[in-house]
Amino acid sequence: MPRIALVTCRPGPSVAEDRDLPGLVRALREAGAEASAVVWDDEEADWSGFDLAVIRSTWDYSWRAAEFTAWAERCGRATRLANPADVVRWNTDKRYLGDLAAAGVPVVPTRYLAPGDPADLPADHEYVVKPASGAGARFAARYAPEEHDTAVRHLRRMHADGLTAMVQPYVRGIDTAGERALQFFGGRLLHASRKQAVLAPGTPYDERKVAHPGLTAWTPAPAERAVAERALAAVPGAPELLYARVDLVDGPDGEPCVMELELVEPNLFLSLHPGSVERVVEEVLKAAGGR
């Protein structure tokens, strides 16, 4: 009977509920595993007592990134961690988009402003400012050129917290085609979904946003699958990934490009795709050595 930890975080006002977690624990138990949900920063947790720890909804990690990556390395020494700690460290810093671009993967153009850098913001097009370590649109906002002073205050707030900022052009394709999330599990496409634009004009950066508005099931086009697979193939070291989510938008040329590559704790949207639960359970058990 494989012992499996589904790793999550403590509930709180700034943390979304993982609606998939109870059902996934139940499905693993019904398949013969000893499965439980375990909080990543629980000091009493004995990670060596598990055959596999699967990071699922550690959705507070982005404002504790250094602490979280240190935990991942400890956990990875105690048991098998999915995804591995080196992947976690690379993927928690969105400067990985530069690595993907260097590998020839189409990505949303991105500049980075670290604390101490001048506020070099666009003056001729709409843009987005968000942290290089972030999730759920936390500290993200959309600005027009005439909102420069407001954007600068946003930058100062992030820099005061020690955060590096990302500056990207606002991709208008999101307003029409939305953002598509292609989920992979066990190295194969699991399912896909589409959501509407998250960032509305004038929404303050520190206002809580709906992370997945208008979420619907989606059938990815061949071009979308091709870009997603190129992004996964470009992950340094070609690690074995149990799960991955590739978020795509249409660039100015109408072709898909990578908005984000989620390899740490992507929402799987199993409530939208209940038929995928069996595949997820099968791959988790295989990773735990249970099949």
C-alpha positions as CSV (number, residue, x, y, z in Angstrom):
1,M,0.0,0.0,0.0
2,P,1.9,3.1,-1.2
3,R,1.9,6.0,1.2
4,I,1.2,9.3,-0.6
5,A,1.1,12.9,0.7
6,L,-0.8,15.5,-1.3
7,V,0.9,18.6,-0.2
8,T,-1.2,21.7,0.5
9,C,-1.1,24.8,2.7
10,R,-3.0,26.2,5.6
11,P,-6.4,27.9,4.8
12,G,-6.5,31.6,5.1
13,P,-8.2,34.7,3.8
14,S,-5.7,35.1,1.0
15,V,-5.6,31.5,0.0
16,A,-8.0,29.9,-2.5
17,E,-9.7,26.6,-1.6
18,D,-8.4,23.5,-3.3
19,R,-11.8,22.0,-4.3
20,D,-10.1,19.0,-6.0
21,L,-8.1,17.9,-3.0
22,P,-10.7,15.9,-1.0
23,G,-11.9,14.0,-4.1
24,L,-8.3,13.2,-5.1
25,V,-7.5,11.9,-1.6
26,R,-10.6,9.8,-1.7
27,A,-9.9,8.4,-5.2
28,L,-6.4,7.4,-4.2
29,R,-7.6,5.7,-1.1
30,E,-10.2,3.8,-3.1
31,A,-7.4,2.7,-5.5
32,G,-5.5,1.2,-2.6
33,A,-3.2,3.9,-1.5
34,E,-2.7,5.3,2.0
35,A,-3.2,9.0,1.0
36,S,-3.5,12.1,3.0
37,A,-3.4,15.9,2.6
38,V,-0.4,17.4,4.4
39,V,0.5,21.0,5.0
40,W,3.9,21.8,3.6
41,D,5.1,23.8,6.6
42,D,3.7,21.5,9.3
43,E,6.7,21.0,11.5
44,E,5.3,17.7,12.8
45,A,5.1,16.1,9.3
46,D,7.5,13.2,8.7
47,W,8.1,13.3,5.0
48,S,10.3,10.1,5.2
49,G,7.1,8.2,6.1
50,F,5.8,8.7,2.6
51,D,6.7,6.9,-0.6
52,L,5.8,10.0,-2.6
53,A,4.9,13.7,-1.8
54,V,2.9,15.4,-4.6
55,I,2.8,19.2,-4.4
56,R,-0.8,20.1,-5.1
57,S,-2.0,23.4,-3.6
58,T,0.8,25.1,-1.7
59,W,-0.8,28.4,-2.8
60,D,0.9,30.6,-0.2
61,Y,4.4,29.8,-1.5
62,S,4.8,32.9,-3.6
63,W,5.2,35.2,-0.6
64,R,7.5,32.7,1.1
65,A,9.5,31.6,-1.9
66,A,12.8,31.1,-0.2
67,E,11.3,29.2,2.7
68,F,9.3,27.0,0.3
69,T,12.2,26.1,-1.9
70,A,14.2,25.2,1.2
71,W,11.4,22.9,2.3
72,A,11.2,21.3,-1.2
73,E,14.9,20.4,-1.0
74,R,14.5,18.9,2.5
75,C,11.4,17.0,1.5
76,G,13.2,15.8,-1.7
77,R,16.0,14.3,0.4
78,A,13.5,12.5,2.7
79,T,11.2,11.0,0.0
80,R,10.4,11.3,-3.7
81,L,9.0,14.7,-4.4
82,A,6.9,15.6,-7.4
83,N,7.8,17.7,-9.1
84,P,11.5,17.5,-8.0
85,A,13.1,20.2,-5.9
86,D,15.4,21.5,-8.7
87,V,12.3,22.0,-10.9
88,V,10.6,23.8,-8.0
89,R,13.5,26.2,-7.5
90,W,13.7,27.0,-11.2
91,N,10.0,27.4,-11.7
92,T,9.2,29.6,-8.6
93,D,11.1,32.4,-10.3
94,K,9.4,33.6,-13.5
95,R,12.8,34.6,-14.9
96,Y,12.5,31.1,-16.4
97,L,10.6,32.8,-19.3
98,G,14.0,34.0,-20.4
99,D,15.3,30.5,-20.5
100,L,12.4,29.4,-22.6
101,A,12.9,32.3,-25.0
102,A,16.6,31.5,-25.3
103,A,15.6,27.9,-26.2
104,G,13.4,29.3,-29.0
105,V,10.0,28.8,-27.3
106,P,7.6,31.7,-28.1
107,V,6.8,33.5,-24.9
108,V,5.2,36.8,-23.9
109,P,8.1,39.4,-24.0
110,T,9.2,40.1,-20.5
111,R,11.6,42.5,-18.8
112,Y,12.6,42.3,-15.1
113,L,13.1,45.2,-12.7
114,A,14.8,44.2,-9.5
115,P,14.9,46.4,-6.3
116,G,17.1,49.3,-7.0
117,D,16.5,49.3,-10.8
118,P,15.0,52.5,-12.3
119,A,11.2,52.5,-13.1
120,D,11.7,51.9,-16.9
121,L,8.1,51.5,-17.9
122,P,6.5,51.7,-21.4
123,A,5.3,55.0,-22.7
124,D,3.6,53.9,-25.9
125,H,1.5,50.8,-25.0
126,E,-0.6,49.1,-22.3
127,Y,1.4,46.8,-20.1
128,V,1.3,44.5,-17.0
129,V,3.4,44.7,-13.9
130,K,3.5,41.7,-11.6
131,P,6.0,39.9,-9.3
132,A,8.5,37.4,-10.7
133,S,7.4,35.1,-7.8
134,G,3.7,35.2,-7.7
135,A,0.5,33.2,-8.1
136,G,-3.2,33.9,-8.5
137,A,-2.6,37.4,-10.0
138,R,-1.3,38.6,-6.6
139,F,0.3,42.0,-6.9
140,A,-0.5,42.1,-10.7
141,A,-2.1,45.0,-12.5
142,R,-2.6,46.4,-16.0
143,Y,-1.6,50.0,-16.8
144,A,-2.0,52.4,-19.7
145,P,0.9,54.8,-20.4
146,E,-0.8,57.7,-18.7
147,E,-1.0,55.7,-15.4
148,H,2.8,55.8,-15.0
149,D,2.8,57.3,-11.5
150,T,0.4,54.6,-10.2
151,A,2.6,51.9,-11.8
152,V,5.7,53.4,-10.1
153,R,4.0,53.3,-6.7
154,H,3.2,49.6,-7.5
155,L,6.9,49.0,-8.3
156,R,8.0,50.7,-5.1
157,R,5.7,48.5,-3.0
158,M,7.0,45.3,-4.6
159,H,10.6,46.5,-4.3
160,A,10.1,47.4,-0.7
161,D,9.0,43.7,-0.1
162,G,12.2,42.5,-1.9
163,L,10.3,41.4,-5.0
164,T,11.6,41.6,-8.5
165,A,8.9,42.9,-10.9
166,M,8.0,41.7,-14.4
167,V,6.9,44.1,-17.1
168,Q,5.1,42.7,-20.0
169,P,3.0,44.2,-22.9
170,Y,-0.7,43.6,-22.3
171,V,-1.5,40.9,-24.8
172,R,-4.8,41.9,-26.3
173,G,-5.5,38.4,-27.6
174,I,-6.6,37.5,-24.1
175,D,-9.6,39.8,-24.5
176,T,-10.9,37.8,-27.4
177,A,-9.4,34.3,-27.3
178,G,-8.8,34.1,-23.6
179,E,-6.0,32.2,-21.9
180,R,-5.7,28.4,-22.5
181,A,-4.3,26.0,-19.9
182,L,-3.0,22.7,-21.2
183,Q,-2.5,20.2,-18.4
184,F,-0.1,17.3,-18.7
185,F,0.2,14.4,-16.4
186,G,2.7,11.6,-16.6
187,G,4.2,13.2,-19.7
188,R,0.9,13.1,-21.7
189,L,-1.8,15.7,-22.3
190,L,-4.5,15.3,-19.7
191,H,-7.0,17.9,-20.6
192,A,-7.2,21.7,-21.3
193,S,-9.3,24.6,-20.3
194,R,-9.8,28.3,-21.2
195,K,-10.4,31.3,-19.0
196,Q,-11.3,34.9,-19.6
197,A,-9.0,37.9,-18.9
198,V,-8.1,38.3,-15.2
199,L,-6.8,41.9,-15.2
200,A,-9.4,44.6,-15.8
201,P,-8.3,48.2,-16.5
202,G,-8.2,50.3,-13.3
203,T,-8.1,47.3,-10.9
204,P,-5.6,48.1,-8.1
205,Y,-2.6,45.8,-7.8
206,D,-3.4,44.9,-4.2
207,E,-7.0,44.0,-4.8
208,R,-7.8,40.3,-4.8
209,K,-8.7,39.0,-8.2
210,V,-10.6,36.0,-9.5
211,A,-7.8,33.9,-10.7
212,H,-9.8,31.8,-13.2
213,P,-12.8,33.8,-14.5
214,G,-15.2,32.1,-16.9
215,L,-13.4,28.8,-16.9
216,T,-14.6,26.3,-19.5
217,A,-13.3,23.1,-21.0
218,W,-11.2,23.5,-24.1
219,T,-9.9,21.3,-27.0
220,P,-6.4,22.5,-27.8
221,A,-5.5,23.2,-31.4
222,P,-2.4,21.4,-32.9
223,A,-0.4,24.6,-32.7
224,E,-1.2,25.0,-29.0
225,R,-0.1,21.5,-28.3
226,A,3.1,22.0,-30.2
227,V,4.1,25.1,-28.3
228,A,3.2,23.5,-25.0
229,E,5.4,20.5,-25.8
230,R,8.3,22.7,-26.9
231,A,8.1,24.5,-23.5
232,L,8.2,21.3,-21.6
233,A,11.1,20.0,-23.7
234,A,13.0,23.2,-22.8
235,V,12.9,22.7,-19.0
236,P,16.6,22.5,-18.0
237,G,18.0,19.1,-17.5
238,A,14.9,17.4,-19.1
239,P,13.6,16.3,-15.7
240,E,10.8,13.7,-15.3
241,L,7.7,15.7,-14.6
242,L,4.7,14.1,-13.0
243,Y,2.5,17.1,-13.8
244,A,2.7,20.4,-15.7
245,R,0.4,23.2,-16.9
246,V,1.3,25.4,-19.8
247,D,-0.7,28.7,-20.0
248,L,-1.0,30.1,-23.5
249,V,-2.2,33.3,-25.1
250,D,-2.3,34.5,-28.7
251,G,0.4,36.9,-29.5
252,P,0.1,39.9,-31.9
253,D,0.6,37.6,-34.9
254,G,-2.3,35.4,-33.7
255,E,0.0,32.5,-32.9
256,P,0.1,30.9,-29.4
257,C,2.8,31.8,-27.0
258,V,3.6,30.9,-23.4
259,M,2.3,33.2,-20.7
260,E,3.4,30.9,-17.8
261,L,4.7,27.4,-17.3
262,E,3.3,26.0,-14.1
263,L,5.4,23.1,-12.7
264,V,5.0,23.7,-8.9
265,E,1.4,23.7,-7.8
266,P,-0.9,24.2,-10.8
267,N,-4.7,23.9,-10.2
268,L,-5.7,20.8,-12.2
269,F,-9.3,21.9,-12.6
270,L,-10.5,18.3,-11.9
271,S,-14.0,19.6,-11.0
272,L,-14.2,20.8,-14.7
273,H,-12.8,17.5,-16.0
274,P,-14.0,14.7,-13.7
275,G,-13.1,12.1,-16.2
276,S,-9.4,12.9,-15.7
277,V,-9.3,11.7,-12.1
278,E,-8.7,8.1,-13.1
279,R,-5.7,9.1,-15.1
280,V,-4.3,11.3,-12.4
281,V,-4.7,8.5,-9.8
282,E,-3.0,6.0,-12.1
283,E,0.0,8.2,-12.7
284,V,0.4,9.1,-9.0
285,L,0.3,5.4,-8.0
286,K,2.9,4.7,-10.7
287,A,5.1,7.4,-9.4
288,A,4.8,6.1,-5.9
289,G,5.8,2.6,-7.0
290,G,2.3,1.3,-6.4
291,R,1.7,0.0,-9.9
